Amino acid sequence: MKLQAKRLNSHSTYAVLLFLVISILEGTVFLTNVGALTLPDGDMHANASYAMATGQILNLPERSTDKFGNPVKSQHISGDSRYLHNKAMHNALVMDIIGDPMATDPHMANQRLADHLPSTQVTLPDKSFPSRTNQYFPLVYLPQGIGVWVGLHTGLGPYNVWQCGRIANFIFYLFLFGLSIVMIPRGKYLMAVLGSLYPTIFMATSLMSDAMFISVCACFIAYFFSLSTRDRPVTRVQMGILLGLTVCLFLFKTVYVALALLVWALPGSLLTTKRKATFTGLSALIALPIYGLWSSIYQNVPAIVSISDNTHFMFRHPLKVIFTISWNLMEFPKTLMRIGSAVLVPTLFVLAAWLILFMSSRPAPVDQSSPTASVRRYRYIWVSMVAFFCVAFLAYLFPYLTWNDMTVMKNAQAIQGFQGRYLTPILPLLTCICFFPPERTADALPPHNAADTIVGASEAESSSPTR
């Protein structure tokens, strides 16, 4: 047992070092070569980071209605014009920005000119400069906000203040994703590869909230699989940690809460059906009121079509909606391959790492005479696939409702507004191929007395992978 623990710690150390070395090298390149305000949806990420740093992230918004009849909540933030009126901000897709990872961003020089401009007090949004500071739950911008706050209070110029926000976001990402590598019992090197892909590192070194989504999803998946390999029931503390991560998934970006379906795949010897229902109920009881209150007061959902008309159409023609999203899912790999090396190279790295993990995983033979035994044996793989498609379906549904007119779209037509980076946070599900329920577990708890439970809980705490 001690030898196994020592070997696990050794794998964790090497995998984390591999992740840190590659990520820091790539991150240094992006921090140096790509402008701080060259990113997708800069009017959201940069402005929300500034609002968090200046304590304006919870400013009450003004309510109105757009030309499509959608409710609009405009959150006004005030501050230095050099941060809020930056004309050099470049809004582009991730893959367009990193098409040549070593190229120097041509917009960076103009972004640096803000250091030499006079400072005036302005308020966003206005006629020329939009703002979407209240689209996501405020905590997703906490790392960037801390970095920008430090930059503002140390007398740095505007460009270096943004750089501080990027560095803080990167450090937070490295910590959380590194923690996920430590927590996951197997597939550590695949996790290291997934965490250090250069499209992912670009997002982590930017002001984007995607770094938070990716790292929190990785932590949830890693912690779940660490619990799945135990031979003792999940303790209250462990369930509390899983509960906290689930609430974060829901609050940060609701589509990723589908990962919580994994909990229902745990054998009854680890978590009984009653405790699974309790876990689900508590997660909803905590997350729904918080998200509902914030959403009703603050959240603004930008749209270029009538969301109400699309919603009515969706409920009248659910099969058409399902077919269109399914068609887009099947076409997605073709779309990725057309982008070129920016996608092809990291895809090949992931595929190679996954194949190595797959070949090195040796599941115990399954009783072929019992189909249900096979289903139970590969339960984590099946549920991971279900969770993946649920997240993908929901990720497509959001732009389908807000960016596309469902009433005139054909069944087989591309959904505008969807970006491949929305699926990056669920890539750690690929590690499911090396996890199987413990050999002696069943769907019911083994008999034990109260003393056994106390001792088991104590041992489970002392051997927690997060220690």
C-alpha positions as CSV (number, residue, x, y, z in Angstrom):
1,M,0.0,0.0,0.0
2,K,2.8,2.4,0.9
3,L,4.6,1.5,-2.4
4,Q,1.4,2.2,-4.3
5,A,1.0,5.6,-2.6
6,K,4.7,6.5,-3.3
7,R,4.3,5.6,-6.9
8,L,1.1,7.7,-7.2
9,N,2.8,10.7,-5.6
10,S,5.7,10.3,-8.1
11,H,3.3,10.3,-11.0
12,S,1.6,13.3,-9.6
13,T,4.9,15.2,-9.3
14,Y,6.1,14.4,-12.8
15,A,2.7,15.1,-14.4
16,V,2.4,18.5,-12.6
17,L,5.9,19.4,-13.5
18,L,5.2,18.5,-17.2
19,F,2.0,20.6,-17.0
20,L,3.7,23.6,-15.4
21,V,6.8,23.6,-17.7
22,I,4.8,23.5,-20.9
23,S,2.1,25.8,-19.7
24,I,4.5,28.5,-18.4
25,L,6.5,28.4,-21.6
26,E,3.4,28.8,-23.7
27,G,1.9,31.4,-21.4
28,T,5.1,33.5,-21.5
29,V,4.8,33.5,-25.3
30,F,1.2,34.6,-25.3
31,L,1.7,37.3,-22.6
32,T,4.6,38.7,-24.7
33,N,3.3,38.3,-28.2
34,V,-0.5,38.8,-27.9
35,G,-2.0,42.1,-26.8
36,A,-3.9,42.3,-23.5
37,L,-7.0,43.5,-25.3
38,T,-6.9,41.1,-28.2
39,L,-9.5,38.5,-27.2
40,P,-13.0,37.4,-27.9
41,D,-15.8,39.5,-26.4
42,G,-13.4,42.1,-24.9
43,D,-16.3,44.4,-24.0
44,M,-17.4,41.6,-21.6
45,H,-14.1,40.2,-20.2
46,A,-12.0,43.3,-19.9
47,N,-14.8,45.5,-18.6
48,A,-16.0,42.9,-16.1
49,S,-12.4,42.6,-14.8
50,Y,-12.2,46.4,-14.3
51,A,-15.7,46.4,-12.7
52,M,-14.6,43.7,-10.3
53,A,-11.3,45.5,-9.4
54,T,-13.1,48.8,-8.8
55,G,-16.0,47.3,-6.8
56,Q,-18.7,48.0,-9.4
57,I,-19.5,44.5,-10.4
58,L,-22.8,44.6,-8.5
59,N,-23.9,48.0,-9.7
60,L,-27.7,47.8,-10.1
61,P,-28.5,47.8,-13.9
62,E,-31.1,49.9,-15.7
63,R,-33.9,47.9,-17.4
64,S,-35.2,48.4,-20.9
65,T,-36.3,46.5,-24.0
66,D,-34.4,46.0,-27.2
67,K,-35.9,46.1,-30.7
68,F,-36.7,42.4,-30.6
69,G,-38.7,42.7,-27.4
70,N,-36.0,41.1,-25.2
71,P,-35.5,42.5,-21.7
72,V,-32.2,44.3,-21.4
73,K,-30.3,45.0,-18.1
74,S,-27.6,47.6,-18.7
75,Q,-25.0,47.8,-15.9
76,H,-23.2,51.1,-15.9
77,I,-19.6,51.3,-14.7
78,S,-17.6,54.5,-14.4
79,G,-13.8,55.0,-14.5
80,D,-10.7,56.0,-16.3
81,S,-11.2,56.5,-20.0
82,R,-7.9,54.8,-20.8
83,Y,-9.4,51.5,-19.6
84,L,-13.0,51.9,-20.7
85,H,-12.5,53.8,-24.1
86,N,-9.8,51.7,-25.6
87,K,-10.3,51.9,-29.4
88,A,-7.4,49.4,-30.0
89,M,-9.4,46.5,-28.4
90,H,-9.5,43.7,-31.0
91,N,-12.4,41.3,-30.9
92,A,-11.6,38.0,-32.6
93,L,-12.0,34.2,-32.3
94,V,-9.4,32.3,-30.3
95,M,-8.4,30.3,-33.3
96,D,-7.9,33.4,-35.4
97,I,-5.7,35.0,-32.8
98,I,-3.4,31.9,-32.3
99,G,-3.4,30.7,-35.9
100,D,0.4,31.5,-35.7
101,P,1.2,31.2,-32.0
102,M,4.6,32.7,-32.4
103,A,3.5,35.8,-34.4
104,T,3.4,39.2,-32.8
105,D,0.0,40.7,-32.5
106,P,-0.2,43.8,-34.8
107,H,-2.8,45.4,-32.4
108,M,-0.5,45.4,-29.4
109,A,1.3,48.6,-30.3
110,N,-2.0,50.6,-30.5
111,Q,-3.1,49.1,-27.2
112,R,0.0,50.3,-25.5
113,L,-0.8,53.9,-26.6
114,A,-3.3,54.1,-23.8
115,D,-0.3,54.6,-21.4
116,H,0.3,58.0,-23.0
117,L,-3.4,59.2,-23.2
118,P,-4.9,61.7,-20.7
119,S,-7.2,60.3,-18.1
120,T,-10.9,61.4,-18.0
121,Q,-13.9,60.1,-16.2
122,V,-16.3,58.2,-18.4
123,T,-19.3,55.8,-18.0
124,L,-20.1,52.6,-20.0
125,P,-22.0,51.6,-22.0
126,D,-22.4,54.6,-24.2
127,K,-23.1,55.2,-27.9
128,S,-19.7,54.2,-29.1
129,F,-18.5,51.6,-26.5
130,P,-20.7,48.7,-25.4
131,S,-20.3,46.7,-22.2
132,R,-21.4,43.3,-21.0
133,T,-20.1,43.2,-17.5
134,N,-23.2,41.4,-16.1
135,Q,-23.4,38.4,-18.4
136,Y,-21.6,36.0,-16.1
137,F,-21.7,35.4,-12.3
138,P,-19.3,37.9,-10.8
139,L,-16.9,35.4,-9.1
140,V,-15.7,34.1,-12.5
141,Y,-13.8,37.4,-12.8
142,L,-12.3,37.3,-9.3
143,P,-8.7,36.4,-10.4
144,Q,-8.6,39.0,-13.1
145,G,-10.1,41.6,-10.8
146,I,-7.5,40.9,-8.1
147,G,-4.7,41.4,-10.7
148,V,-6.2,44.6,-12.1
149,W,-6.7,45.9,-8.6
150,V,-3.0,45.3,-7.8
151,G,-2.0,47.0,-11.0
152,L,-4.2,50.0,-10.3
153,H,-2.9,50.4,-6.8
154,T,0.8,50.1,-7.7
155,G,0.8,53.0,-10.2
156,L,1.3,51.0,-13.3
157,G,0.2,52.2,-16.8
158,P,-3.0,50.9,-18.3
159,Y,-1.4,48.3,-20.5
160,N,0.5,46.8,-17.6
161,V,-2.6,46.9,-15.4
162,W,-4.3,44.6,-18.0
163,Q,-1.2,42.4,-18.0
164,C,-1.5,42.1,-14.2
165,G,-5.1,40.8,-14.7
166,R,-3.9,38.3,-17.2
167,I,-1.0,37.0,-15.0
168,A,-3.4,36.7,-12.0
169,N,-5.8,34.7,-14.1
170,F,-3.0,32.5,-15.3
171,I,-1.7,31.8,-11.8
172,F,-5.1,30.9,-10.6
173,Y,-5.6,28.5,-13.6
174,L,-2.2,26.9,-13.0
175,F,-3.1,26.3,-9.3
176,L,-6.5,24.8,-9.9
177,F,-5.6,22.7,-12.9
178,G,-2.5,21.5,-11.2
179,L,-4.6,20.5,-8.2
180,S,-6.9,18.5,-10.5
181,I,-3.8,16.6,-11.8
182,V,-2.9,15.8,-8.2
183,M,-6.4,14.7,-7.3
184,I,-7.1,12.4,-10.2
185,P,-5.8,8.8,-9.4
186,R,-5.1,7.8,-13.0
187,G,-4.7,9.5,-16.4
188,K,-2.5,12.2,-14.9
189,Y,-0.4,12.7,-18.0
190,L,-3.5,13.0,-20.2
191,M,-4.8,15.7,-17.8
192,A,-1.4,17.4,-18.1
193,V,-1.7,17.4,-21.9
194,L,-5.2,18.7,-21.8
195,G,-4.3,21.5,-19.4
196,S,-1.3,22.6,-21.4
197,L,-2.9,22.8,-24.9
198,Y,-2.0,26.1,-26.4
199,P,-5.6,27.2,-27.2
200,T,-6.3,26.5,-23.5
201,I,-3.2,28.4,-22.3
202,F,-4.1,31.4,-24.5
203,M,-7.5,31.6,-22.7
204,A,-5.8,31.2,-19.3
205,T,-3.3,34.0,-20.1
206,S,-6.1,36.3,-21.2
207,L,-8.8,38.2,-19.3
208,M,-11.4,35.6,-20.4
209,S,-13.6,33.8,-17.9
210,D,-13.0,30.5,-19.8
211,A,-10.0,29.8,-17.6
212,M,-12.2,29.5,-14.6
213,F,-14.7,27.3,-16.4
214,I,-11.9,24.9,-17.6
215,S,-10.1,24.6,-14.2
216,V,-13.3,24.2,-12.1
217,C,-14.6,21.5,-14.4
218,A,-11.2,19.7,-14.3
219,C,-11.3,19.8,-10.5
220,F,-14.8,18.4,-10.4
221,I,-14.0,15.6,-12.7
222,A,-10.7,14.8,-11.0
223,Y,-12.3,14.8,-7.5
224,F,-15.2,12.6,-8.7
225,F,-12.8,10.0,-10.1
226,S,-10.7,10.1,-6.9
227,L,-13.9,9.2,-5.0
228,S,-14.8,6.5,-7.5
229,T,-11.7,4.5,-6.8
230,R,-12.2,4.3,-3.0
231,D,-13.3,1.2,-1.2
232,R,-15.1,3.1,1.6
233,P,-18.4,5.0,1.5
234,V,-18.1,8.7,0.6
235,T,-17.9,10.8,3.8
236,R,-19.9,13.9,4.6
237,V,-16.8,16.1,4.1
238,Q,-16.1,14.6,0.7
239,M,-19.7,14.9,-0.3
240,G,-19.6,18.5,0.8
241,I,-16.6,19.2,-1.4
242,L,-18.3,17.6,-4.4
243,L,-21.4,19.7,-3.5
244,G,-19.4,22.9,-3.5
245,L,-17.9,22.2,-6.9
246,T,-21.3,21.3,-8.3
247,V,-22.7,24.7,-7.1
248,C,-19.8,26.5,-8.7
249,L,-20.5,24.7,-12.0
250,F,-24.1,25.9,-11.9
251,L,-23.3,29.4,-10.9
252,F,-20.3,30.0,-13.2
253,K,-21.8,28.6,-16.4
254,T,-25.0,26.5,-16.0
255,V,-24.4,24.2,-19.0
256,Y,-21.5,22.5,-17.2
257,V,-23.7,21.4,-14.3
258,A,-24.5,18.4,-16.5
259,L,-21.2,16.9,-15.2
260,A,-23.0,16.3,-11.9
261,L,-24.7,13.3,-13.6
262,L,-21.5,11.5,-12.9
263,V,-22.4,11.3,-9.2
264,W,-25.3,9.0,-10.1
265,A,-22.9,6.5,-11.6
266,L,-21.2,5.8,-8.2
267,P,-21.9,2.3,-6.9
268,G,-24.2,2.0,-3.9
269,S,-21.3,0.9,-1.7
270,L,-19.8,4.3,-2.2
271,L,-22.9,6.5,-2.2
272,T,-26.4,5.1,-1.7
273,T,-29.3,6.2,-3.9
274,K,-30.7,8.1,-0.9
275,R,-27.5,10.1,-0.5
276,K,-27.3,10.7,-4.2
277,A,-30.9,12.2,-4.1
278,T,-29.8,14.2,-1.1
279,F,-26.8,15.5,-2.9
280,T,-28.9,16.5,-5.9
281,G,-31.5,18.2,-3.8
282,L,-29.0,20.1,-1.7
283,S,-27.1,21.3,-4.8
284,A,-30.4,22.6,-6.3
285,L,-31.4,24.1,-2.9
286,I,-28.2,26.1,-2.7
287,A,-27.5,27.0,-6.3
288,L,-31.0,27.8,-7.6
289,P,-31.9,30.6,-5.1
290,I,-28.4,32.2,-5.5
291,Y,-28.4,32.1,-9.3
292,G,-32.1,32.9,-9.5
293,L,-31.7,36.1,-7.4
294,W,-28.6,37.2,-9.2
295,S,-30.1,36.4,-12.6
296,S,-33.4,38.2,-12.0
297,I,-31.6,41.4,-10.8
298,Y,-28.4,41.5,-12.7
299,Q,-27.9,39.0,-15.6
300,N,-28.2,40.4,-19.1
301,V,-28.4,38.0,-22.0
302,P,-27.5,39.7,-25.3
303,A,-29.5,38.5,-28.3
304,I,-30.0,39.5,-31.9
305,V,-33.3,37.7,-32.3
306,S,-36.5,37.4,-30.3
307,I,-35.8,34.9,-27.5
308,S,-39.5,34.7,-26.7
309,D,-40.4,33.7,-30.3
310,N,-37.6,31.2,-30.4
311,T,-38.7,29.7,-27.0
312,H,-42.3,29.3,-28.2
313,F,-41.0,27.7,-31.5
314,M,-38.7,25.4,-29.6
315,F,-41.6,24.0,-27.5
316,R,-43.9,23.7,-30.5
317,H,-41.2,21.9,-32.6
318,P,-38.9,20.1,-30.2
319,L,-37.9,17.4,-32.7
320,K,-36.7,20.0,-35.2
321,V,-34.6,21.7,-32.5
322,I,-33.1,18.3,-31.5
323,F,-32.4,17.4,-35.1
324,T,-30.7,20.7,-35.9
325,I,-28.5,20.6,-32.8
326,S,-27.6,16.9,-33.5
327,W,-26.7,17.7,-37.1
328,N,-24.4,20.5,-35.8
329,L,-22.8,18.1,-33.4
330,M,-22.0,15.7,-36.1
331,E,-20.7,18.4,-38.4
332,F,-18.5,19.9,-35.6
333,P,-15.4,17.7,-36.2
334,K,-15.5,18.7,-39.9
335,T,-15.7,22.4,-39.0
336,L,-12.7,22.0,-36.7
337,M,-10.6,20.3,-39.3
338,R,-11.2,23.2,-41.7
339,I,-9.7,25.6,-39.3
340,G,-6.2,24.2,-39.9
341,S,-3.1,23.7,-37.8
342,A,-4.4,25.8,-34.9
343,V,-6.8,22.9,-34.2
344,L,-5.2,20.0,-35.9
345,V,-2.0,20.0,-33.8
346,P,-3.6,20.1,-30.4
347,T,-6.2,17.5,-31.5
348,L,-3.4,15.1,-32.6
349,F,-1.6,15.6,-29.2
350,V,-4.9,14.8,-27.3
351,L,-5.6,11.8,-29.5
352,A,-2.1,10.4,-29.0
353,A,-2.2,10.9,-25.2
354,W,-5.6,9.3,-25.1
355,L,-4.6,6.3,-27.1
356,I,-1.6,5.7,-24.8
357,L,-3.8,5.9,-21.8
358,F,-6.3,3.6,-23.5
359,M,-3.7,1.0,-24.3
360,S,-2.2,1.1,-20.8
361,S,-5.6,0.7,-19.1
362,R,-6.3,-3.0,-18.4
363,P,-9.9,-3.5,-17.1
364,A,-10.6,-6.8,-15.5
365,P,-12.5,-9.3,-17.7
366,V,-16.3,-8.9,-17.6
367,D,-18.7,-11.7,-17.1
368,Q,-20.0,-12.0,-20.7
369,S,-23.0,-14.1,-19.6
370,S,-24.5,-11.1,-17.8
371,P,-25.1,-7.9,-19.9
372,T,-26.0,-6.0,-16.8
373,A,-22.6,-6.8,-15.3
374,S,-20.9,-5.2,-18.4
375,V,-23.1,-2.1,-18.1
376,R,-22.2,-1.8,-14.4
377,R,-18.5,-2.4,-15.2
378,Y,-18.3,0.5,-17.7
379,R,-20.8,2.8,-16.0
380,Y,-18.3,5.7,-15.7
381,I,-17.7,5.6,-19.5
382,W,-21.4,5.5,-20.3
383,V,-22.3,8.3,-17.9
384,S,-19.4,10.4,-19.1
385,M,-20.6,10.1,-22.7
386,V,-24.1,11.1,-21.6
387,A,-22.7,14.1,-19.6
388,F,-20.6,15.1,-22.6
389,F,-23.5,15.2,-25.0
390,C,-25.8,17.0,-22.5
391,V,-23.2,19.8,-22.1
392,A,-22.7,19.9,-25.9
393,F,-26.4,20.0,-26.5
394,L,-26.9,22.8,-24.0
395,A,-23.9,24.7,-25.3
396,Y,-25.5,24.7,-28.8
397,L,-28.9,25.5,-27.5
398,F,-27.9,28.9,-26.0
399,P,-26.7,30.5,-29.2
400,Y,-29.5,28.7,-31.1
401,L,-32.0,30.7,-28.9
402,T,-30.2,34.0,-28.9
403,W,-28.3,34.3,-32.2
404,N,-30.5,32.4,-34.7
405,D,-34.1,32.8,-35.9
406,M,-35.5,29.3,-35.4
407,T,-38.6,30.1,-37.4
408,V,-36.7,30.4,-40.7
409,M,-33.7,28.0,-40.2
410,K,-33.5,24.8,-42.1
411,N,-33.2,21.5,-40.3
412,A,-29.6,21.0,-41.5
413,Q,-28.1,24.4,-41.0
414,A,-25.1,25.7,-39.0
415,I,-26.0,27.4,-35.7
416,Q,-24.3,30.8,-35.6
417,G,-22.6,32.0,-32.5
418,F,-21.3,28.6,-31.3
419,Q,-17.5,28.4,-30.5
420,G,-15.5,25.3,-30.1
421,R,-13.9,26.6,-26.8
422,Y,-17.3,26.0,-25.1
423,L,-16.4,22.3,-25.1
424,T,-12.9,22.6,-23.8
425,P,-13.9,22.4,-20.1
426,I,-15.3,18.9,-20.6
427,L,-12.3,17.3,-22.3
428,P,-11.1,15.8,-18.9
429,L,-14.0,13.4,-19.3
430,L,-11.7,11.5,-21.7
431,T,-10.0,10.1,-18.6
432,C,-13.1,8.0,-17.9
433,I,-11.6,5.1,-19.9
434,C,-9.2,4.1,-17.1
435,F,-11.8,4.2,-14.2
436,F,-14.0,1.3,-13.2
437,P,-16.0,0.5,-10.1
438,P,-13.9,-1.4,-7.4
439,E,-14.0,-5.1,-8.0
440,R,-15.9,-6.0,-4.8
441,T,-18.4,-3.2,-4.9
442,A,-22.1,-3.8,-5.4
443,D,-25.1,-1.6,-5.8
444,A,-26.0,-2.0,-2.1
445,L,-23.9,-1.0,0.9
446,P,-22.0,-3.9,2.6
447,P,-23.1,-4.7,6.1
448,H,-21.3,-2.7,8.7
449,N,-21.9,-1.3,12.2
450,A,-21.7,2.2,13.5
451,A,-18.1,1.7,14.7
452,D,-17.0,0.6,11.2
453,T,-18.6,3.7,9.8
454,I,-16.7,6.0,12.1
455,V,-13.4,4.2,11.5
456,G,-14.0,4.2,7.7
457,A,-14.8,7.9,7.6
458,S,-11.6,8.6,9.6
459,E,-9.5,6.5,7.2
460,A,-11.1,8.1,4.2
461,E,-10.2,11.5,5.5
462,S,-6.6,10.6,6.2
463,S,-6.1,9.2,2.7
464,S,-7.9,12.0,0.8
465,P,-6.1,12.8,-2.5
466,T,-6.2,16.5,-1.7
467,R,-4.0,16.2,1.4
